[in-house]
């Protein structure tokens, strides 16, 4: 059975679309689930478009530069998306806990937290106690 895809809404940028149901309708690179927010975050942290291309070789430079251009044309909107999607804000919004796990972490709900071992509970972070190294 073929899945029916929602129609993409074109933007003034040739490689950037909004597809209802894909990445929350956020602007993405056409034909991918790569958000403008991701590209903007990478570039803002010092990655060049060429660095992004190395990490995402299925993209091309024109797509990456168009995502950067879209960011600058819609900076307030994308900055708001970046802020909303910071780990501490997601943890606060959904009342999640972060359990450090093998140098990484896993997010658990309040209900899942209650089922954890005493050791895991003691190592858990809330959005309020999240150390700086987990932020950004």
N, C-alpha and C positions, 0 to 999 in steps of 0.2 A: 504494500500500500504506500503510495507516494504521500509525503507530507506536504501540505500546502503552506507555502511561505507567505508571510505578510508582505505587503508591498512596501518597498523602500521609499522613503521620502527623500528626494534629492535636496541638496543644499546648493548654495552658490559656489561651492567648491566641488570640482568634478570627481574627486576620489572619496568624498565624505558623504555618508548617508545616515539617516535615522530610520531604523526598522523597529516598529512596535514589537515588543516581545523579545528583542535581541539586546542584551546588555541594558535592559531597562529603558530602551528607546534613546539611550545616549548616542551621540555622534560617534560613528565607527568608520573605519576604512572599508570602503565598498567591497563586499565579498568576504569579509573577515569578521572576527569578533574583537579585533584590535581597536580599542577606544582612543579617541583623541586625548582623553585624560591620561591614558598610559603613555602615549608619545610625549605629551607635554611634561609629564612628571619626569620622564627619562631625560629630556632635553634640559629641563630646569635643574636637574641634578648634575649636569655637566657632560652628558653623553652627546656626541655629535650625531647627526643623521646617519653618518657612515657606521658609527657604533651600533645604532639601532638596527641598521640593515644587517650587520653581522649576527645580531641576536635574533632577528626575524627575517631570514633570507627569502622567505616567500613574498615579502614586500619588495617594492622598488623605491628608489629615492624620490621619485615624483610623488608617490603616495605619502611618504614620510614628510616631505616638505609641505605638502598640501595640508596634512594634519597640523603641522606647526603653524602654518598660515591661518587655518581655521581657529586654532587656539588664540592667536593674537586678535583675530576679528571678533572673537566671542570670549574674551579673557575673563570677564566677570562670571559668566556661566560655568566655564571650565574650572576656574578657581574654586567656585562653590562645590562642584563635583569632587574636586581633589580634597577639599576640607571634609565633606560629608563621608568620604571613603577612607579617611585615616582610621587606623585600627582602633584608636581610643574612642573615636566617635561611633564606630560600629558597635564596639563593646558596650558603650553607654546606651545606645539606641535599643539594643536587643538584650540588655542585661546579661552579657556573656562574661565568662572568666577565661583567662589564658593560662594554660598549663604548659610550662616549659617541657620540651620533649626532644631529646637528642639534638640539642643545639638549635632546635626550631621551637615551634609551639603549636598547640592545638586549642581551638576555641570550643568551649562547652557551654551549654545552657545552664541556667540555675538548677533545673531538675537533674541534668547529667552530673553537675557538680556534687549534688547530695550523694550520688552513688560512688564517688571516688574514694580511694584510700585516704587515710589520715595524712600520709606523706604527700600525696598529690594535692590535697586541699591546702596544706601548709605552704606549698611552693607556688600556689596559684596567684595570679594578679587580677585585679579588677581594673577598670578604666582609670580609676583614681590612683592606683598604686603601680601602674605600668611604668617600668623604668624607661629612661630616655632611649636606650639602645633598641627598644621595640617600636619606638615611634618613628614615623617618617619612613 
